[in-house]
């Protein structure tokens, strides 16, 4: 019978950020025919390092009467700690015999060791092996339970699961509680407490009003004209949280009306991100009844995206007559006649094309 090595690899195990565990197995077929041949199993990766099991059929310096089996580290370690249990196994009966073990205290292995990267070496007398029942059908199985204790890398330490940012929540609570507020706005008889530094940071208009040349004439209570309290409250919410307030309690028409008023407020106080968000929302909610009003709004507050969306809506749906009949058309004609000229020119150009 020809001698052969049949490596049996069992790698189903678990790996955590600090340890990697596996069971290595190496089956020697034709044990009696391997005299004079050093045997090694197939290398496998555990903990990012290459390992293999092996044996010396002719013994070592300790004596020819011993059978040495070993766990070999093939990779170059830096500073490695391992736990292991090296044993011989009878696959049929489950009988095993430990030949070397290190399970309680990790063995430290480093590149300074002069051991040819031999991590574990177990010796068993050949005479004991013959009568032990471990050798069946001229086959011998070597197994090793291996645990590699990995030192955490800097990258692993840095890449922890970060909690979500709560900055917007903290600022929202600051606005809600009014803690340390140093300015009050009065809107149609309703008072809103706020913090000058936050407003100045988010709006150049508020900055000029609160810290500019006129700051000496600014009292702690400032009256806001031509704005609804709900709109001013939503404006403050965005300034503190960079997000629109919830509008779940409003129907579609009320929500659209709120967004229109918020766009006007954002333009008034130069909160450009809020203005762009409102403009995007209105672009997606165009209809025949509101398109004329939206055109006037876009013209008055320099919203080019909203204006282009309205023109595209009219051109694609061929509803110019419907817009003329809508309630907002009269206001558009009186407040923004140039817009009508622009629309007619664009429509005429599209017809030529």
N, C-alpha and C positions, 0 to 999 in steps of 0.2 A: 504493500500500500504506500502510495507516495505521501511524503510528509507535507503538511500544509498548515497554514495559520488561518484561522477564521475569527476575525475580530467581531465581537458582539458589542454594539454600542447602545447604551440606554441613557438617553439624555433628557427624558421627560422629567422636569423638575421646575423649581421656581427661582426667580432672580429678583432681588430687592435692591434698592440703592446702595446697600452696604454689604450684601452677601450674594454669592452665586453658588448654587449647589447642583451636583450631578452625581450619578452613579456610572462609573466606567467599568466595562466588562471586556475581558479578553479570553477567548476560548482557544486552547491549544489542542489541535487534532493530530493524532499520531505522536503522542508524547514520547514514546520510547525511541522514535526515529530521529529525534532532534539533537542527538549528541553532537557537541562541537558547534552548534549553531545558536547564536544569541537571538532571542525572539523578542519582537516589539509589536504592540498592537497599533492600530490606526490612531493617528493623533486627532484629538477633539479639542474644542474650545470651551473653557469654563472660566468665567470671570474675565474674559478678554485675553486669556493666556492659553497656549497650546500644551496639552498634556497627553501622555500615553502610558500604558502599562506594559511590563515586559518581564522576562525571566532569563536566567543563565542556567542552562541544563547541566553544565559541567562544574557548577559550583564556583566559588570565588576564593579569595585568599584565606577566608575563614576555614576552608576545607572542602574537599571534593564530596564529602558525605552530606553536604547541605545543598538544598535547593533554594537559591535566592530568587525572590520576586520583588519587583520595584515599581514605584511611581516616579515617572520622569517628567520634569518640566522642560519643555523645548524652547519656550520664549525666554528672553532676557528679562528678569524681574528687576524692579527698582527696590521696593520694600514690600514684601508680600507675606501675609499671614494666612496659614491654612490649617484646617482640621481635616483629618482623614481616618479611614478605617480600611486597612488593606487586608484581604483575606482570600482563602481558597474556598471554592464552593462546589458542592455536588448538586447539579441542576435537577437530577431526578428526585433525590430525597430532601433537598433543601438544607442538608448538613453543611456547615461551614466551620472554618478554623481561622482565627485571626493570626496574622503573622507580623503585623506591625500596626499600631494604633496611636492616634493623637487626637483625642476627642474633648478633653477637658480644658486644656490650655493651648492656644494656638501656637503653632511652630512658626517662627519668623525666618523667612528665607529672603536673602538679598543678593545683589550682584557681586558682593564681596565674598560670598561663600565659595570655597574651592572644592565643590563636591560634584562637578560635572553636571550640575543641576539635578542631582538625584535627591528627591524630596523624601522618599520613604523606601527603606530596604528591609524586607522581611526574610528571615531564614527559617527553613523547616528541614529537619532531617529526612533524607530520602527514604530511610527505613520506616519512619513513622508515616510517611505519605503512602507507602505501599499497603499498609494495613489499616489505613484510616477510613477507607470508603470514599475518599475525595476523588480518587482516580478511577474513573469508570469508562470502560470500552476504550482504554488508551487515550482518554480525553481529560484535560485539566482546565478548569475555569478559574481565572483570577478576577476578582472584583475589588472595587475601591469606591467607598462613599467619600466624596470630596466636597469640602466647603471652602471657597475662597472668600476671605474677608477683605473687601475692597475699601481702601481709604477713600473718602469722598474727594472728588476733584473740585477745584475752585469753581468750575462751571456748574457742577451739581449743587454746590452750596449756594451759588448766586441764583440759580433757576428754581427758586421756591415758588409755591403757589401763592401769588400775591392777592391780598383781599382787594375787592373792587374799590375804586376811588369813591370817597364819600364827600368830596369837596362841594359838589353842587347841593347835596343834602344839607351840609353844614351851612352853606350860604343861604339856602332857602329857609332854614330854621332861624338864621340871623334876621332875615327879613320879617318872618312871621312873628317872632318874639319882640322885635324892636329893641333888643338889648344893645346898649351903647349907641343908639341912634342919635344923630346930632343935627337932623334937619327934618322938617315936616312939610308935606305938600297938602294943600287943601283943594279938593276937586269937587265942585258942586256941593259944598258943605261937608264932604267926607274927608277925614284926615288920614294921611299915609306917612308913617315914620320910615326914615331911610338913613343911610350912611353916606356922607358926602364923598368920602374917598372911593367908595365902590362905584358910585355914580360917575365921578370924574374919570375913573379908570376905564369905564365902558362907553362913555359918551363925551365927545369933545364939546357938545353944546352944554351939557351939565357942568363940565369942567370950567368952561368960560363963565357960566352963570354963578358957580359956587366958589371959584378960585381966581377968576379974572379981575380986571380993573374995577368991576362993579361989586366985588365981593363985600366991600365995606357997607354997601347999601342993602345987602341981602339979609333979611331977618331969618330967624329959625323957622318961620312958617311962610311958605311961598304959595301963592295962589296960582293955579293952573287953569287957564281959560280954554274954552272950546274943546273940551275932551270929557268923555264920560268916565266916571269912576272905575267901571269894570275894565275899560281899555287901559287906563293908567295903571291899574293893578296888574294887568297882564304884561304891560311894558316893564314894570319893576321886576316881575317874576322872571322875565327873560334876561334882564340885565344881571340879576343875581345868579341865575342857574344856566343860562345859555340854552334854554329850552322853552318851547311854548307851554303854557299852562293847559291842563286838561279841559277839554270842551265837550265832554260826554253828556253833560246836561243840556246841551244846545241842539236844536234840530239843524238840518242842513242849511236852511236860509239864515238862521241866526249865526251859525258858525261862519258862513261866508261873509256876513255883515261884520262880525268881529274881526276877521282877518283883514278886511278892507280898512277898518278903523285902525288896526294895529300897523298896517303899512303906512298910513298917514302919520301915526305917532312915531314910527321908526324913522321916517324921513325927517320929521320935525326935530328929532333929537340925534340924528345922524348915527343911528344904530344900524349899520349897514348889513350885518348878517341877518338880523331880524327882517329887514326890508326885503332882502333876497329870498328868505324863506316864505314870507307872505306872498311875494310876487309869484313864486313857483306854485304855491297852493292855488292862487287865483287863475293861473294859466290852465290848470287842469279842471277848472269848474265853470268854464264858459258855456253860456247858452244864449239863445236869441233874445231873451228878455233882459239879460244883463250885459251883453257885449258892448252896447253903446256906453253904459255907465263905466265899464272897465276901460274903454278907450279914453274917456275923459280923465279917469283916475290916473292912467298911465301917462297921459300927457302932462298933467299937473305935477306929477311927482317923479318925472324923468325915469320911468320904468320901461326901458326899451324892450325887454323880453316880453312883458305883458302886452305891449303895443303890437309887437310882431305876431304874437300868438292870436290876438284878436283879428288882425288882418288875414292871417292864414285861415282862421275859423270861417270868416266871411267868404273868402275866396273858394275854399274847399267845399262848403255847404251851399254856396250860391243863395245866401239868405239876406242879401242887401235890402230887399224890399221889406222883409220882416223886421230888420233892425230899424229902418226908417219909421216903421209903425210902432215901435216900442216906446215906453214912457221916457226912457233915458235919452232918446235921440234929440229932443229939443234942447236939453241941457248940453249935450255934446256940441250941437251946432252953435250955441251961444258962447260956450266957454272955450271950445277948441276947434275953431273953424279950419285951422291949418291941418288938423288931423283928417278931416273929411277930404280935403284936397289930396292929401297923401294917399288915402285909401283909394280914391277914384283913379289916381295916376297908376297905382300898383295894379288895380284890377284891369285897367285899360291895357297896360303892358302885358299882362298875363294872357289877355284875349288875343293880342297880336301874335304872341308866341304859340 
